[in-house]
Structures are given as C-alpha cells and as structure tokens.
Amino acid sequence: MLKNIAKKILRKNRPTDRTKEYWQNAATKSVEDVMESICDKYDKETFESKKEGLIFSQKMQLTPDIKILDLACGMGRTCKWVAPYVKEYVGVDFIPEMIQKAKDYNSQFTNAKFFVNDGQTLNIFEDENFDIVYSELAFQHMLKDIQESYIKEVNRILKKNGVFYVQLPRIEYYKDSSYARTKAEVDKMFEGFDVLYTNEVPAYYYIKATKL
C-alpha cells in the first residue's frame, strides 16, 4: 500500500519529459503504452472515449468553413472530435514515428493531414493560414525558449482574429522555472494577442488568445 502511494507521488513530481529520445521511444509502442508513457492511468478505452481538455472545456467553435491546427498533436487523439466538423484538420508533431501513428489512427478522416515539424517552429506553414490553433497539454513538455518560439509562430500563421487555445504550466504547481511560468510571464509572452484566462486550475493557465 505505502509502496504504491510512494510510486504515485514520485510520478506526479517527476520532471516532465522533453527529450526527443523519450518521445521517439514512446511512439514505437501500442496505443495503450503510448498513453501510459504520456499520462498515468490511461488505457485504450479512456484514450478513445474520454472527452476532456480544450475542445470541450473551451467550447471551441468548430464550423465547416475553418482550417484548424493541432500543435504537438502526438498520435492525434483529438482529431476524431474535430475533423468531422471543420473544413480541414492539420496535426503537427516533431516525432516522425508519432506522426505515422497519428496517420494510421485517423485514416478514416479524409480532411485530416499530419506533418512533421522541427520541434520549435511552424515554418512549414504559410502566414495567416489557420482560423484556430490549439495545443492540448503539450507546453509543460517544452522549455521556455521553445514555448516562446511557438507562440510567435502561432501568431504568424493565424488569420486576423484567429484564436489560439492552450494550457500553460503554472510555476506555483510545477516549481520549475525552466518551463513553468508566472502570470506576468504569460502576459508578456502573448504580446500581439488579446488574452483571456478562461479557467485557472492548480497546474495550468487555460488561455484563449485572439490574434490582434
């Protein structure tokens, strides 16, 4: 009993995994093992059915005329809740093996595309190309310079008045300033956006940022 409790505490407080090798290794596993590598206590059933996160909590406006980008999509878990309602869903991740898994997992959606990027920019996309960008529980796996690079790139590829939805790690919870931020730091990073803090939970700021 005590051993199990200690294991849970250790996993909760472990440094977030950011190395390319870690994610490459995770991408070689089954759906169940990929989710266990990323999120504790996930299995195939919850992976395919549990509807939490930005799409539902933020009531994202998905309409048949929009183009939407899933930044750091992993194996495209959220694609099935987005692709049927938009003109085009695009997922991007820096791990080729993860993108291949995303393509296989979402092969039924003809309007879904997946691309490998360089892990810090979105230079594979043209300016003002997307109506919505979202990043589901990914920024806690990025060091601050990577976060800042992606925010600038999101601003570039969003259309005017386009919206970016993201969770950002709070310093009060993670206690690691290499990737977790104060509210003042978040405000500074989002210059060029109109920022709405929609839901502050202990671990994350939930951000809805509209491009000015």
ROKOLMI-964716 format. One record per atom (N, C-alpha, C, O): x, y, z. Coordinates in Angstrom, 2 decimals. Layout:
// ROKOLMI-964716
X, Y, Z;
...
***
This chain:
// ROKOLMI-964716
0.83, -1.21, 0.00;
0.00, 0.00, 0.00;
0.87, 1.26, 0.00;
0.71, 2.13, -0.85;
1.80, 1.34, 0.99;
2.67, 2.51, 1.09;
3.58, 2.62, -0.13;
3.89, 3.72, -0.58;
3.99, 1.46, -0.64;
4.85, 1.46, -1.83;
4.12, 2.04, -3.03;
4.71, 2.79, -3.82;
2.83, 1.71, -3.18;
2.04, 2.24, -4.29;
1.84, 3.74, -4.16;
1.91, 4.47, -5.15;
1.59, 4.20, -2.94;
1.42, 5.64, -2.70;
2.71, 6.39, -3.04;
2.67, 7.45, -3.67;
3.85, 5.84, -2.62;
5.13, 6.47, -2.90;
5.39, 6.54, -4.39;
5.93, 7.53, -4.89;
5.00, 5.49, -5.11;
5.19, 5.47, -6.56;
4.36, 6.56, -7.23;
4.84, 7.22, -8.15;
3.11, 6.74, -6.78;
2.25, 7.77, -7.35;
2.84, 9.16, -7.10;
2.82, 10.01, -8.00;
3.35, 9.40, -5.89;
3.92, 10.70, -5.56;
5.15, 10.97, -6.42;
5.33, 12.08, -6.93;
5.98, 9.95, -6.59;
7.18, 10.10, -7.41;
6.82, 10.44, -8.84;
7.45, 11.32, -9.44;
5.83, 9.77, -9.41;
5.45, 10.01, -10.79;
4.83, 11.40, -10.94;
5.07, 12.08, -11.93;
4.05, 11.81, -9.94;
3.41, 13.12, -10.03;
4.45, 14.23, -10.04;
4.28, 15.23, -10.74;
5.53, 14.06, -9.29;
6.51, 15.12, -9.13;
7.76, 14.95, -9.98;
8.71, 15.71, -9.84;
7.76, 13.96, -10.85;
8.93, 13.77, -11.70;
9.04, 14.93, -12.68;
8.04, 15.53, -13.05;
10.25, 15.24, -13.10;
10.40, 16.27, -14.14;
9.65, 15.85, -15.40;
9.64, 14.67, -15.75;
9.04, 16.81, -16.06;
8.34, 16.49, -17.30;
9.35, 16.07, -18.37;
10.45, 16.62, -18.43;
8.98, 15.13, -19.20;
9.91, 14.55, -20.16;
9.93, 15.38, -21.44;
8.89, 15.63, -22.04;
11.13, 15.81, -21.87;
11.24, 16.68, -23.02;
12.21, 16.18, -24.08;
12.28, 16.76, -25.16;
12.95, 15.12, -23.80;
13.95, 14.71, -24.76;
13.31, 14.06, -25.99;
12.29, 13.38, -25.89;
13.94, 14.29, -27.13;
13.44, 13.70, -28.36;
13.46, 12.18, -28.28;
12.57, 11.50, -28.78;
14.50, 11.64, -27.62;
14.62, 10.19, -27.50;
13.45, 9.59, -26.71;
12.96, 8.51, -27.04;
13.00, 10.31, -25.69;
11.88, 9.83, -24.88;
10.63, 9.66, -25.75;
9.96, 8.63, -25.68;
10.32, 10.68, -26.56;
9.11, 10.65, -27.37;
9.24, 9.69, -28.55;
8.26, 9.08, -28.98;
10.45, 9.56, -29.08;
10.66, 8.57, -30.14;
10.40, 7.16, -29.61;
9.79, 6.34, -30.29;
10.87, 6.90, -28.41;
10.65, 5.59, -27.80;
9.17, 5.37, -27.52;
8.64, 4.28, -27.75;
8.51, 6.41, -27.02;
7.07, 6.29, -26.74;
6.29, 5.98, -28.00;
5.32, 5.22, -27.97;
6.70, 6.57, -29.11;
5.95, 6.42, -30.36;
6.04, 5.02, -30.94;
5.24, 4.67, -31.81;
6.99, 4.22, -30.49;
7.11, 2.86, -31.02;
6.17, 1.89, -30.34;
6.08, 0.73, -30.75;
5.46, 2.33, -29.32;
4.65, 1.43, -28.50;
3.21, 1.37, -29.00;
2.82, 2.08, -29.93;
2.42, 0.51, -28.37;
1.00, 0.40, -28.68;
0.26, 1.63, -28.19;
0.81, 2.45, -27.46;
-1.01, 1.76, -28.60;
-1.83, 2.88, -28.14;
-1.84, 2.94, -26.62;
-1.64, 4.01, -26.04;
-2.07, 1.80, -25.98;
-2.14, 1.79, -24.52;
-0.82, 2.21, -23.90;
-0.80, 2.99, -22.95;
0.29, 1.69, -24.43;
1.58, 2.01, -23.86;
2.02, 3.44, -24.14;
2.71, 4.06, -23.33;
1.62, 3.97, -25.30;
1.89, 5.38, -25.59;
1.22, 6.26, -24.54;
1.84, 7.17, -23.99;
-0.04, 5.99, -24.27;
-0.76, 6.80, -23.29;
-0.20, 6.62, -21.89;
-0.19, 7.58, -21.11;
0.26, 5.43, -21.53;
0.87, 5.22, -20.23;
2.19, 5.98, -20.14;
2.58, 6.42, -19.06;
2.87, 6.13, -21.27;
4.11, 6.90, -21.29;
3.85, 8.38, -21.10;
4.69, 9.10, -20.56;
2.69, 8.84, -21.56;
2.37, 10.27, -21.52;
1.52, 10.64, -20.30;
1.79, 11.63, -19.63;
0.50, 9.84, -20.03;
-0.45, 10.13, -18.96;
-0.64, 8.90, -18.08;
-0.87, 7.80, -18.59;
-0.55, 9.09, -16.79;
-0.76, 7.96, -15.88;
-2.20, 7.46, -15.97;
-3.14, 8.22, -16.17;
-2.34, 6.17, -15.82;
-3.64, 5.52, -15.65;
-4.54, 5.65, -16.87;
-5.76, 5.68, -16.73;
-3.96, 5.72, -18.07;
-4.76, 5.69, -19.28;
-4.74, 4.28, -19.86;
-3.77, 3.54, -19.69;
-5.81, 3.92, -20.52;
-5.85, 2.69, -21.28;
-6.57, 2.98, -22.58;
-6.98, 4.12, -22.81;
-6.74, 1.98, -23.43;
-7.30, 2.21, -24.75;
-8.73, 2.75, -24.67;
-9.11, 3.61, -25.47;
-9.52, 2.26, -23.73;
-10.91, 2.70, -23.64;
-11.00, 4.18, -23.29;
-11.73, 4.92, -23.94;
-10.27, 4.61, -22.27;
-10.35, 6.02, -21.88;
-9.69, 6.91, -22.93;
-10.14, 8.02, -23.18;
-8.63, 6.41, -23.55;
-7.95, 7.15, -24.60;
-8.90, 7.49, -25.74;
-8.83, 8.59, -26.30;
-9.78, 6.58, -26.09;
-10.66, 6.76, -27.23;
-12.00, 7.41, -26.88;
-12.73, 7.83, -27.78;
-12.33, 7.51, -25.60;
-13.66, 7.99, -25.24;
-13.69, 9.18, -24.29;
-14.69, 9.90, -24.25;
-12.65, 9.40, -23.53;
-12.69, 10.46, -22.53;
-12.57, 11.83, -23.18;
-11.55, 12.14, -23.81;
-13.60, 12.65, -23.02;
-13.66, 13.94, -23.71;
-13.38, 15.08, -22.73;
-14.29, 15.80, -22.31;
-12.12, 15.23, -22.38;
-11.73, 16.34, -21.53;
-10.85, 17.28, -22.33;
-10.57, 17.02, -23.50;
-10.42, 18.35, -21.74;
-9.45, 19.21, -22.40;
-10.05, 20.41, -23.11;
-11.19, 20.79, -22.86;
-9.26, 20.99, -23.99;
-9.57, 22.29, -24.58;
-10.81, 22.29, -25.46;
-11.62, 23.21, -25.39;
-10.96, 21.28, -26.29;
-12.05, 21.28, -27.27;
-13.40, 21.42, -26.58;
-14.27, 22.16, -27.06;
-13.57, 20.73, -25.48;
-14.86, 20.73, -24.80;
-14.94, 21.77, -23.69;
-15.96, 22.44, -23.54;
-13.88, 21.92, -22.90;
-13.93, 22.88, -21.80;
-13.99, 24.31, -22.31;
-14.59, 25.17, -21.67;
-13.37, 24.57, -23.46;
-13.37, 25.92, -24.03;
-14.48, 26.13, -25.07;
-14.62, 27.22, -25.63;
-15.25, 25.10, -25.31;
-16.36, 25.18, -26.27;
-15.90, 25.80, -27.59;
-16.49, 26.76, -28.09;
-14.86, 25.22, -28.13;
-14.30, 25.72, -29.38;
-15.34, 25.72, -30.48;
-16.07, 24.74, -30.65;
-15.40, 26.80, -31.24;
-16.39, 26.95, -32.29;
-15.89, 26.28, -33.57;
-15.12, 26.85, -34.33;
-16.35, 25.07, -33.79;
-15.94, 24.29, -34.96;
-17.02, 24.39, -36.01;
-18.16, 23.97, -35.79;
-16.66, 24.96, -37.17;
-17.62, 25.15, -38.25;
-17.04, 24.61, -39.56;
-15.83, 24.48, -39.68;
-17.90, 24.29, -40.53;
-17.45, 23.62, -41.76;
-16.53, 24.44, -42.65;
-15.99, 23.92, -43.63;
-16.34, 25.71, -42.33;
-15.53, 26.56, -43.21;
-14.14, 26.87, -42.66;
-13.41, 27.65, -43.27;
-13.75, 26.29, -41.53;
-12.48, 26.68, -40.91;
-11.39, 25.63, -41.10;
-11.64, 24.45, -41.33;
-10.16, 26.13, -40.99;
-8.97, 25.29, -41.01;
-8.31, 25.38, -39.64;
-8.08, 26.48, -39.12;
-8.00, 24.23, -39.04;
-7.58, 24.20, -37.65;
-6.29, 23.40, -37.51;
-6.11, 22.37, -38.16;
-5.38, 23.88, -36.65;
-4.10, 23.22, -36.42;
-4.02, 22.70, -34.99;
-4.29, 23.43, -34.04;
-3.66, 21.44, -34.86;
-3.40, 20.79, -33.58;
-1.88, 20.76, -33.40;
-1.20, 19.93, -34.01;
-1.36, 21.65, -32.57;
0.08, 21.80, -32.36;
0.55, 20.80, -31.30;
0.01, 20.73, -30.20;
1.58, 20.02, -31.66;
2.08, 18.94, -30.82;
0.98, 17.89, -30.64;
0.58, 17.56, -29.52;
0.51, 17.38, -31.77;
-0.67, 16.51, -31.78;
-0.41, 15.11, -31.27;
-1.36, 14.38, -30.98;
0.86, 14.72, -31.14;
1.13, 13.35, -30.74;
0.54, 12.38, -31.75;
0.73, 12.53, -32.96;
-0.19, 11.40, -31.26;
-0.79, 10.43, -32.17;
-2.21, 10.80, -32.57;
-3.00, 9.94, -32.97;
-2.53, 12.09, -32.44;
-3.79, 12.61, -32.99;
-5.03, 12.17, -32.25;
-6.07, 11.91, -32.87;
-4.95, 12.09, -30.94;
-6.08, 11.62, -30.16;
-7.33, 12.48, -30.34;
-8.44, 11.96, -30.38;
-7.16, 13.82, -30.47;
-8.31, 14.71, -30.53;
-8.87, 14.89, -31.93;
-9.91, 15.52, -32.11;
-8.20, 14.34, -32.93;
-8.62, 14.53, -34.32;
-10.07, 14.12, -34.54;
-10.82, 14.82, -35.22;
-10.48, 13.01, -33.96;
-11.84, 12.48, -34.22;
-12.92, 13.38, -33.66;
-14.08, 13.28, -34.07;
-12.57, 14.27, -32.72;
-13.55, 15.21, -32.17;
-13.54, 16.55, -32.89;
-14.33, 17.43, -32.58;
-12.64, 16.70, -33.86;
-12.50, 17.96, -34.59;
-12.76, 17.79, -36.08;
-13.57, 18.51, -36.66;
-12.09, 16.83, -36.70;
-12.12, 16.68, -38.16;
-13.54, 16.61, -38.75;
-13.76, 17.21, -39.80;
-14.50, 15.91, -38.13;
-15.83, 15.83, -38.75;
-16.57, 17.16, -38.82;
-17.59, 17.25, -39.51;
-16.08, 18.19, -38.12;
-16.84, 19.44, -38.01;
-16.16, 20.63, -38.66;
-16.68, 21.74, -38.61;
-14.98, 20.42, -39.29;
-14.25, 21.53, -39.88;
-13.90, 21.21, -41.33;
-14.01, 20.07, -41.78;
-13.46, 22.24, -42.05;
-13.04, 22.04, -43.44;
-11.77, 21.21, -43.50;
-11.67, 20.28, -44.29;
-10.80, 21.57, -42.65;
-9.53, 20.84, -42.66;
-8.91, 20.83, -41.27;
-8.78, 21.87, -40.62;
-8.53, 19.65, -40.82;
-7.78, 19.47, -39.57;
-6.34, 19.16, -39.95;
-6.08, 18.31, -40.82;
-5.39, 19.85, -39.30;
-3.97, 19.59, -39.52;
-3.32, 19.32, -38.17;
-3.48, 20.09, -37.23;
-2.58, 18.22, -38.09;
-1.82, 17.91, -36.89;
-0.34, 17.98, -37.17;
0.12, 17.57, -38.24;
0.43, 18.51, -36.22;
1.88, 18.63, -36.39;
2.58, 18.16, -35.13;
2.14, 18.46, -34.02;
3.68, 17.43, -35.31;
4.49, 16.97, -34.19;
5.92, 16.79, -34.70;
6.13, 16.62, -35.90;
6.90, 16.83, -33.79;
8.29, 16.76, -34.24;
8.85, 15.34, -34.23;
10.03, 15.14, -34.53;
8.03, 14.37, -33.89;
8.47, 12.98, -33.88;
7.86, 12.25, -35.07;
6.65, 12.04, -35.09;
8.65, 11.87, -36.06;
8.10, 11.20, -37.26;
7.31, 9.94, -36.92;
6.27, 9.68, -37.53;
7.79, 9.16, -35.95;
7.09, 7.94, -35.59;
5.71, 8.23, -35.01;
4.77, 7.47, -35.22;
5.59, 9.33, -34.28;
4.30, 9.71, -33.71;
3.35, 10.16, -34.81;
2.16, 9.85, -34.76;
3.86, 10.88, -35.79;
3.02, 11.33, -36.90;
2.53, 10.14, -37.71;
1.38, 10.13, -38.14;
3.36, 9.14, -37.92;
2.90, 7.96, -38.63;
1.80, 7.25, -37.85;
0.84, 6.75, -38.43;
1.95, 7.21, -36.53;
0.91, 6.60, -35.70;
-0.38, 7.41, -35.79;
-1.47, 6.84, -35.81;
-0.26, 8.74, -35.85;
-1.44, 9.60, -35.98;
-2.15, 9.36, -37.30;
-3.38, 9.31, -37.35;
-1.38, 9.22, -38.37;
-1.98, 8.95, -39.69;
-2.73, 7.62, -39.68;
-3.84, 7.54, -40.20;
-2.14, 6.61, -39.08;
-2.79, 5.29, -39.03;
-4.05, 5.34, -38.16;
-5.08, 4.77, -38.52;
-3.95, 6.01, -37.03;
-5.05, 6.06, -36.07;
-6.24, 6.84, -36.61;
-7.38, 6.58, -36.22;
-5.99, 7.80, -37.50;
-7.05, 8.68, -38.01;
-7.26, 8.55, -39.51;
-7.68, 9.51, -40.16;
-6.97, 7.39, -40.06;
-7.02, 7.20, -41.51;
-8.42, 7.36, -42.09;
-8.56, 7.54, -43.30;
-9.47, 7.28, -41.25;
-10.84, 7.39, -41.76;
-11.23, 8.82, -42.11;
-12.26, 9.04, -42.75;
-10.43, 9.81, -41.70;
-10.79, 11.21, -41.92;
-10.04, 11.74, -43.15;
-8.83, 11.95, -43.10;
-10.78, 11.97, -44.23;
-10.15, 12.40, -45.48;
-9.71, 13.87, -45.42;
-8.89, 14.29, -46.24;
-10.23, 14.64, -44.48;
-9.85, 16.05, -44.37;
-8.79, 16.28, -43.29;
-8.55, 17.42, -42.89;
-8.16, 15.21, -42.81;
-7.12, 15.31, -41.79;
-5.75, 15.09, -42.41;
-5.54, 14.13, -43.15;
-4.82, 15.99, -42.09;
-3.44, 15.88, -42.57;
-2.50, 15.97, -41.38;
-2.77, 16.67, -40.40;
-1.38, 15.27, -41.48;
-0.39, 15.27, -40.41;
1.00, 15.53, -40.98;
1.37, 14.98, -42.01;
1.76, 16.40, -40.28;
3.08, 16.79, -40.75;
4.10, 16.75, -39.61;
3.77, 16.95, -38.44;
5.34, 16.48, -39.99;
6.47, 16.54, -39.05;
7.07, 17.94, -39.13;
7.33, 18.45, -40.22;
7.29, 18.56, -37.98;
7.97, 19.86, -37.95;
9.31, 19.72, -37.24;
9.73, 18.61, -36.91;
9.99, 20.84, -37.00;
11.34, 20.81, -36.45;
11.38, 20.89, -34.93;
12.47, 20.91, -34.35;
10.23, 20.92, -34.28;
10.21, 20.94, -32.82;
10.30, 22.30, -32.18;
10.36, 22.40, -30.96;
10.30, 23.36, -33.00;
10.34, 24.71, -32.42;
9.71, 25.78, -33.29;
9.43, 26.88, -32.81;
9.48, 25.48, -34.58;
8.83, 26.45, -35.45;
7.71, 25.77, -36.22;
7.53, 24.55, -36.18;
6.95, 26.61, -36.93;
5.88, 26.13, -37.82;
6.16, 26.64, -39.23;
5.23, 26.98, -39.96;
7.43, 26.67, -39.61;
7.82, 27.25, -40.89;
7.38, 26.43, -42.09;
7.59, 26.84, -43.23;
6.77, 25.28, -41.85;
6.20, 24.51, -42.96;
4.84, 25.06, -43.39;
4.27, 24.61, -44.38;
4.33, 26.06, -42.63;
3.03, 26.65, -42.96;
3.18, 28.12, -43.34;
4.06, 28.83, -42.84;
2.32, 28.57, -44.24;
2.34, 29.95, -44.70;
1.72, 30.88, -43.65;
1.03, 30.43, -42.74;
1.97, 32.17, -43.80;
1.38, 33.18, -42.93;
-0.14, 33.16, -43.04;
-0.69, 32.86, -44.10;
-0.81, 33.49, -41.94;
-2.27, 33.68, -41.90;
-3.00, 32.52, -42.60;
-3.79, 32.73, -43.51;
-2.71, 31.33, -42.15;
-3.19, 30.12, -42.81;
-4.29, 29.39, -42.05;
-5.00, 28.57, -42.63;
-4.43, 29.68, -40.73;
-5.36, 28.92, -39.89;
-6.34, 29.84, -39.17;
-6.00, 30.97, -38.81;
-7.54, 29.33, -38.96;
-8.55, 30.06, -38.19;
-8.40, 29.79, -36.69;
-8.62, 30.69, -35.88;
-8.04, 28.58, -36.34;
-7.86, 28.18, -34.95;
-6.60, 27.33, -34.84;
-6.33, 26.48, -35.69;
-5.82, 27.57, -33.78;
-4.73, 26.67, -33.39;
-4.98, 26.26, -31.95;
-5.38, 27.09, -31.13;
-4.75, 25.01, -31.65;
-4.83, 24.59, -30.25;
-3.69, 23.62, -29.94;
-3.18, 22.93, -30.82;
-3.31, 23.59, -28.67;
-2.24, 22.69, -28.22;
-2.69, 22.08, -26.91;
-2.77, 22.76, -25.89;
-2.96, 20.79, -26.93;
-3.57, 20.08, -25.80;
-2.50, 19.47, -24.90;
-1.83, 18.50, -25.26;
-2.35, 20.06, -23.71;
-1.44, 19.53, -22.67;
-0.06, 19.19, -23.23;
0.44, 18.08, -23.05;
0.54, 20.17, -23.90;
1.85, 19.94, -24.51;
2.92, 20.91, -24.01;
4.10, 20.56, -23.98;
2.53, 22.12, -23.61;
3.52, 23.14, -23.30;
4.29, 22.85, -22.01;
5.35, 23.43, -21.79;
3.80, 21.96, -21.16;
4.56, 21.58, -19.98;
5.73, 20.67, -20.34;
6.58, 20.39, -19.50;
5.76, 20.21, -21.58;
6.87, 19.38, -22.06;
7.88, 20.20, -22.87;
8.77, 19.64, -23.51;
7.75, 21.54, -22.82;
8.64, 22.40, -23.60;
9.36, 23.37, -22.68;
8.77, 23.93, -21.76;
10.66, 23.57, -22.93;
11.39, 24.62, -22.24;
10.90, 25.98, -22.71;
10.27, 26.09, -23.76;
11.20, 27.00, -21.95;
10.62, 28.32, -22.21;
10.95, 28.88, -23.59;
10.09, 29.49, -24.23;
12.18, 28.67, -24.07;
12.52, 29.23, -25.37;
11.71, 28.57, -26.48;
11.38, 29.22, -27.48;
11.39, 27.29, -26.32;
10.55, 26.61, -27.31;
9.12, 27.14, -27.23;
8.50, 27.38, -28.27;
8.60, 27.32, -26.03;
7.26, 27.89, -25.87;
7.17, 29.24, -26.58;
6.22, 29.50, -27.32;
8.16, 30.09, -26.34;
8.14, 31.43, -26.92;
8.21, 31.39, -28.43;
7.55, 32.17, -29.12;
9.03, 30.48, -28.96;
9.13, 30.34, -30.41;
7.78, 29.93, -31.00;
7.36, 30.47, -32.02;
7.12, 28.98, -30.36;
5.84, 28.52, -30.88;
4.76, 29.61, -30.80;
3.95, 29.74, -31.71;
4.76, 30.39, -29.73;
3.76, 31.47, -29.62;
3.92, 32.47, -30.76;
2.94, 32.91, -31.35;
5.15, 32.83, -31.07;
5.41, 33.75, -32.18;
4.95, 33.14, -33.50;
4.37, 33.83, -34.34;
5.22, 31.86, -33.68;
4.83, 31.19, -34.91;
3.31, 31.06, -35.03;
2.76, 31.19, -36.12;
2.66, 30.80, -33.92;
1.20, 30.73, -33.93;
0.61, 32.07, -34.34;
-0.33, 32.13, -35.13;
1.18, 33.15, -33.81;
0.70, 34.48, -34.19;
0.87, 34.70, -35.69;
0.02, 35.31, -36.33;
1.96, 34.20, -36.25;
2.24, 34.38, -37.68;
1.26, 33.60, -38.55;
0.78, 34.12, -39.56;
0.95, 32.36, -38.18;
0.14, 31.51, -39.06;
-1.36, 31.68, -38.85;
-2.15, 31.21, -39.67;
-1.76, 32.34, -37.77;
-3.18, 32.60, -37.56;
-3.66, 33.74, -38.45;
-2.93, 34.70, -38.68;
-4.88, 33.63, -38.93;
-5.52, 34.73, -39.61;
-5.85, 35.82, -38.58;
-5.88, 35.56, -37.38;
-6.10, 37.03, -39.06;
-6.51, 38.10, -38.16;
-7.79, 37.68, -37.44;
-8.73, 37.17, -38.05;
-7.80, 37.89, -36.13;
-8.89, 37.48, -35.24;
-8.97, 35.96, -35.06;
-9.92, 35.45, -34.48;
-7.95, 35.24, -35.56;
-7.88, 33.82, -35.28;
-7.59, 33.57, -33.81;
-7.11, 34.46, -33.11;
-7.88, 32.36, -33.35;
-7.81, 32.07, -31.91;
-6.85, 30.93, -31.63;
-6.81, 29.93, -32.35;
-6.07, 31.09, -30.56;
-5.16, 30.06, -30.07;
-5.61, 29.62, -28.69;
-5.75, 30.45, -27.78;
-5.85, 28.32, -28.53;
-6.22, 27.74, -27.24;
-5.06, 26.90, -26.73;
-4.51, 26.09, -27.47;
-4.69, 27.09, -25.45;
-3.54, 26.36, -24.91;
-3.60, 26.32, -23.38;
-4.16, 27.22, -22.75;
-3.03, 25.28, -22.79;
-2.79, 25.26, -21.35;
-1.31, 25.53, -21.11;
-0.46, 24.95, -21.79;
-1.00, 26.39, -20.16;
0.38, 26.72, -19.83;
0.67, 26.34, -18.39;
-0.15, 26.60, -17.51;
1.84, 25.73, -18.13;
2.16, 25.26, -16.78;
2.41, 26.40, -15.80;
3.11, 27.36, -16.12;
1.82, 26.30, -14.62;
1.95, 27.33, -13.60;
3.13, 27.05, -12.69;
3.34, 25.92, -12.25;
3.90, 28.09, -12.40;
5.08, 27.94, -11.55;
4.69, 27.52, -10.14;
5.44, 26.81, -9.48;
3.53, 27.94, -9.68;
3.10, 27.61, -8.32;
2.94, 26.10, -8.13;
3.10, 25.59, -7.02;
2.63, 25.40, -9.21;
2.41, 23.96, -9.13;
3.67, 23.17, -9.46;
4.05, 22.26, -8.72;
4.33, 23.52, -10.55;
5.46, 22.72, -11.02;
6.78, 23.08, -10.36;
7.69, 22.24, -10.32;
6.91, 24.31, -9.83;
8.11, 24.72, -9.10;
9.39, 24.60, -9.93;
10.46, 24.35, -9.38;
9.28, 24.77, -11.23;
10.45, 24.66, -12.10;
10.38, 25.77, -13.14;
9.57, 25.72, -14.06;
11.23, 26.77, -12.98;
11.16, 27.96, -13.83;
11.75, 27.74, -15.22;
11.76, 28.66, -16.03;
12.25, 26.54, -15.50;
12.76, 26.27, -16.85;
11.62, 26.10, -17.85;
11.83, 26.21, -19.06;
10.41, 25.82, -17.35;
9.27, 25.67, -18.27;
7.96, 26.21, -17.70;
7.07, 26.56, -18.47;
7.81, 26.29, -16.38;
6.59, 26.80, -15.77;
6.69, 28.32, -15.60;
7.78, 28.86, -15.42;
5.53, 29.00, -15.65;
5.54, 30.46, -15.72;
4.63, 31.12, -14.69;
3.66, 30.54, -14.20;
5.00, 32.37, -14.37;
4.12, 33.24, -13.61;
3.10, 33.86, -14.57;
3.29, 33.82, -15.78;
2.04, 34.43, -14.03;
1.04, 35.08, -14.86;
1.66, 36.26, -15.62;
1.32, 36.50, -16.78;
2.56, 36.99, -14.98;
3.21, 38.13, -15.64;
4.03, 37.66, -16.84;
4.06, 38.33, -17.87;
4.68, 36.52, -16.72;
5.45, 35.98, -17.83;
4.54, 35.56, -18.99;
4.87, 35.75, -20.16;
3.40, 34.99, -18.64;
2.44, 34.59, -19.67;
1.95, 35.82, -20.42;
1.88, 35.82, -21.65;
1.59, 36.88, -19.68;
1.12, 38.11, -20.31;
2.15, 38.66, -21.29;
1.80, 39.08, -22.39;
3.40, 38.66, -20.90;
4.46, 39.19, -21.76;
4.63, 38.34, -23.01;
4.84, 38.86, -24.11;
4.53, 37.02, -22.86;
4.73, 36.12, -23.99;
3.64, 36.29, -25.04;
3.86, 36.03, -26.23;
2.45, 36.73, -24.61;
1.32, 36.82, -25.53;
1.09, 38.23, -26.07;
-0.03, 38.58, -26.42;
2.14, 39.03, -26.15;
2.02, 40.32, -26.82;
1.63, 40.07, -28.27;
2.20, 39.20, -28.93;
0.68, 40.83, -28.77;
0.16, 40.60, -30.11;
-1.14, 39.81, -30.11;
-1.72, 39.56, -31.16;
-1.58, 39.44, -28.92;
-2.85, 38.73, -28.75;
-3.71, 39.46, -27.72;
-3.20, 40.16, -26.84;
-5.00, 39.28, -27.83;
-5.94, 39.64, -26.77;
-6.16, 38.36, -25.96;
-6.75, 37.41, -26.47;
-5.70, 38.35, -24.71;
-5.65, 37.12, -23.91;
-6.78, 37.07, -22.90;
-7.02, 38.03, -22.17;
-7.46, 35.93, -22.86;
-8.49, 35.67, -21.87;
-8.09, 34.44, -21.08;
-7.86, 33.37, -21.65;
-8.00, 34.59, -19.77;
-7.75, 33.45, -18.88;
-9.10, 32.81, -18.57;
-9.90, 33.37, -17.82;
-9.33, 31.66, -19.15;
-10.68, 31.09, -19.09;
-10.91, 30.13, -17.94;
-12.05, 29.93, -17.52;
-9.84, 29.54, -17.43;
-10.02, 28.53, -16.38;
-8.69, 28.28, -15.71;
-7.83, 27.61, -16.28;
-8.49, 28.79, -14.51;
-7.23, 28.61, -13.80;
-7.36, 27.44, -12.82;
-8.05, 27.54, -11.81;
-6.69, 26.36, -13.13;
-6.63, 25.19, -12.25;
-5.24, 25.18, -11.62;
-4.37, 25.92, -12.08;
-5.01, 24.36, -10.59;
-3.71, 24.41, -9.90;
-2.50, 24.25, -10.80;
-1.49, 24.91, -10.59;
-2.59, 23.39, -11.81;
-1.41, 23.10, -12.62;
-1.26, 23.99, -13.85;
-0.15, 24.18, -14.35;
-2.38, 24.55, -14.35;
-2.33, 25.22, -15.65;
-3.13, 26.52, -15.68;
-4.12, 26.70, -14.96;
-2.65, 27.43, -16.55;
-3.49, 28.52, -17.03;
-4.15, 28.02, -18.32;
-3.47, 27.50, -19.20;
-5.46, 28.19, -18.43;
-6.17, 27.91, -19.67;
-6.31, 29.23, -20.42;
-6.92, 30.18, -19.92;
-5.74, 29.29, -21.62;
-5.66, 30.53, -22.36;
-6.49, 30.47, -23.64;
-6.43, 29.49, -24.39;
-7.26, 31.52, -23.88;
-7.87, 31.77, -25.17;
-7.27, 33.07, -25.67;
-7.57, 34.14, -25.14;
-6.44, 32.99, -26.70;
-5.69, 34.16, -27.19;
-6.13, 34.47, -28.62;
-5.98, 33.65, -29.52;
-6.68, 35.66, -28.81;
-7.14, 36.09, -30.12;
-6.12, 37.00, -30.76;
-5.69, 37.99, -30.16;
-5.73, 36.69, -31.99;
-4.74, 37.50, -32.69;
-5.30, 38.89, -33.01;
-6.41, 39.02, -33.54;
-4.54, 39.89, -32.67;
-4.98, 41.27, -32.90;
-4.78, 41.67, -34.36;
-5.10, 42.79, -34.74;
***
